[in-house]
Amino acid sequence: MSMRELIVLGTASQVPTRRRNHNGYLLLWDGEGLLFDPGEGTQRQLRLAGVASSRLTRLCLTHFHGDHCLGVPGVLQWLSLDDVQHPVHAYFPASGSDYFARLRHASIFHERADVREVPVTADGPVARESFGVLETQRLDHAVDAIGYRLTEADGLHFVPELLDHFGIEGEAVGDLHRSGSIRVGDRTIGLAEVTTTRPGQKFAFVMDTRLCDGVYALADGADMLVIEATFLTEDAELADRYGHLTARQAGQVAAECNVRRLVLTHFSQRYTDTVRHREEAVEQFGGDVVVAEDLMCIAVPKRR
């Protein structure tokens, strides 16, 4: 397993099929495990994927339609059953706080897990930690819905040729990185003289929505964009009526936002395969397109 990858737990939309479980996506990002939109059966899918409950650190719900949240009770009870020691932050639209409370206490169990609710009331950051910044944007669905974006802070990359030029090697490189400058002979060398900026990685998660400003804000420059492609263009009227995207629209977003890897998911049960979903997205994007399948592991692209 890479240190940063997406484990796809389910790819169906409103109704699961024989091949597709309800929604569910686990982003492993260094020491974090962000679980997005767990629908029915997510706990079992996590077990099939070989994921321990202790890997979950954050729960991110986009909205409270059942295919995006009915797996919450089982997951939260699993955390308590396994006596997971670290806190698990749960993010969701504030207007659905009553629904989250019902899901959290849907049945009798001994709650031991430290679940910290974070109702989201506005666009912007909801967490700033060592992993980066987690932020949300309002989307355009039939009910209150939000999307998520994880942005790692920019870092520094040492340029070997510049280190050689100044005669900096071995432990001196670490000293320079820690202190910000180092004496070499009769002069002081700063980090800026031997490094370039290393752009932080970006991950975006966009579910049930029509095209709107929030979609583009989330997807902008993403290394990986996970986005719904519920319908094909021939059913665009249905997509708009029910607040969804087509595969073609998903491809358009990826192209306009300079996305590196596009992951399509949340497919309507009306389609027996996803060949045309890929074709529609590729026609617009022409880049790295992954059509998600249950229990697939998808690596976040390596740094630029």
Rosetta blueprint (number, residue, H / E / L):
1 M L
2 S L
3 M L
4 R E
5 E E
6 L E
7 I E
8 V E
9 L E
10 G E
11 T L
12 A E
13 S L
14 Q L
15 V L
16 P L
17 T L
18 R L
19 R L
20 R L
21 N L
22 H L
23 N L
24 G E
25 Y E
26 L E
27 L E
28 L E
29 W E
30 D L
31 G L
32 E E
33 G E
34 L E
35 L E
36 F E
37 D L
38 P L
39 G L
40 E L
41 G L
42 T H
43 Q H
44 R H
45 Q H
46 L H
47 R H
48 L H
49 A L
50 G L
51 V L
52 A L
53 S H
54 S H
55 R H
56 L L
57 T L
58 R E
59 L E
60 C E
61 L L
62 T L
63 H L
64 F L
65 H L
66 G H
67 D H
68 H H
69 C L
70 L L
71 G L
72 V H
73 P H
74 G H
75 V H
76 L H
77 Q H
78 W H
79 L H
80 S H
81 L H
82 D L
83 D L
84 V L
85 Q L
86 H L
87 P L
88 V E
89 H E
90 A E
91 Y E
92 F E
93 P E
94 A H
95 S H
96 G H
97 S H
98 D H
99 Y H
100 F H
101 A H
102 R H
103 L H
104 R H
105 H L
106 A L
107 S L
108 I L
109 F L
110 H L
111 E L
112 R L
113 A L
114 D L
115 V E
116 R E
117 E E
118 V E
119 P E
120 V E
121 T L
122 A L
123 D L
124 G E
125 P E
126 V E
127 A E
128 R E
129 E E
130 S L
131 F L
132 G E
133 V E
134 L E
135 E E
136 T E
137 Q E
138 R E
139 L L
140 D E
141 H L
142 A L
143 V L
144 D L
145 A L
146 I E
147 G E
148 Y E
149 R E
150 L E
151 T E
152 E L
153 A L
154 D L
155 G E
156 L E
157 H E
158 F E
159 V L
160 P H
161 E H
162 L H
163 L H
164 D H
165 H H
166 F H
167 G L
168 I L
169 E L
170 G L
171 E H
172 A H
173 V H
174 G H
175 D H
176 L H
177 H H
178 R H
179 S H
180 G L
181 S E
182 I E
183 R E
184 V E
185 G L
186 D L
187 R E
188 T E
189 I E
190 G E
191 L H
192 A H
193 E H
194 V L
195 T E
196 T E
197 T E
198 R E
199 P L
200 G L
201 Q L
202 K E
203 F E
204 A E
205 F E
206 V E
207 M L
208 D L
209 T L
210 R E
211 L L
212 C L
213 D H
214 G H
215 V H
216 Y H
217 A H
218 L H
219 A H
220 D L
221 G L
222 A L
223 D L
224 M E
225 L E
226 V E
227 I E
228 E E
229 A L
230 T L
231 F E
232 L L
233 T H
234 E H
235 D H
236 A H
237 E H
238 L H
239 A H
240 D H
241 R H
242 Y H
243 G L
244 H L
245 L L
246 T E
247 A H
248 R H
249 Q H
250 A H
251 G H
252 Q H
253 V H
254 A H
255 A H
256 E H
257 C L
258 N L
259 V L
260 R L
261 R E
262 L E
263 V E
264 L E
265 T E
266 H L
267 F E
268 S L
269 Q L
270 R L
271 Y L
272 T L
273 D L
274 T L
275 V H
276 R H
277 H H
278 R H
279 E H
280 E H
281 A H
282 V H
283 E H
284 Q H
285 F H
286 G L
287 G L
288 D E
289 V E
290 V E
291 V E
292 A L
293 E L
294 D L
295 L L
296 M L
297 C E
298 I E
299 A E
300 V L
301 P L
302 K L
303 R L
304 R L
